[in-house]
Amino acid sequence: MSLPLPDQFLTPEDLVTLLRLPSVETVYQWRRKRIGPRGFRVGRYVRFDPEDVRAWVASLMEGAA
């Protein structure tokens, strides 16, 4: 993935910006359907490890090839 990701955990809003998604609801739908990048909860907040996001995007790219 050529997209530079920060060294900190990502928020759903960060994913919307980085992946140019239509809304945060897309990220939450992916979580409910278990088709998006692996995330975890910190209290009531959802966070994503940049490495997990990178691996998820790479798996999508492999499937498209």
N, C-alpha and C positions, 0 to 999 in steps of 0.2 A: 504494500500500500504506500503510495507516494505522499499521502496526506500526513503532514506533521501533526502528531498528537501531543498534547501537553503531558508532563510527568505527574500530574495530579489526577485524582479520580474525576470522572466526567459525570455531569448531571444529565437528565433527559433533555434539558434545554440545550446543552452542549452538543448532544447528538443531532438535534434538529438543525443546529447551525452547521456543524461539520458535514453532515450528510445531505443537507438541503432538503429536509423532510417538510411535508406540509404543516404538521403540528406535533405538539408533544403527545397528543392522543395516539398518534401512530406508534410511538415508542411504547406506550402502555398497552396498546393492542398486541404488539409483538411479544411483550412479556406475558400477557394472558394466554396467547397462543403458543408460547415457547418457541418462537421462530427468530427472535432477535438476538443480539449479543447478550451474553451472560451478565446479569447485574446482581447487586446485593443491596440489602437494606441497612441503613445506619439510622436507627430509630424509625421515624416515619418517612425518611428520605431514601430515594433510590440512587445508587451510584454505580458507575461502570469503570472497570479497570481498562485503561487505554490499550493494554496488550490483548485483553479479551476482545475488544472492539476490532483491533487490527486482525486478529485471528479469524473473527467472524466474517469480516469483509473479504479476507483472503479465501475463505471457504466458499463464499458466494462467487468470487471470480473464477475459482477452479471449476465450479459447477457450470458456469456459463461458457467455459472454453470447449 
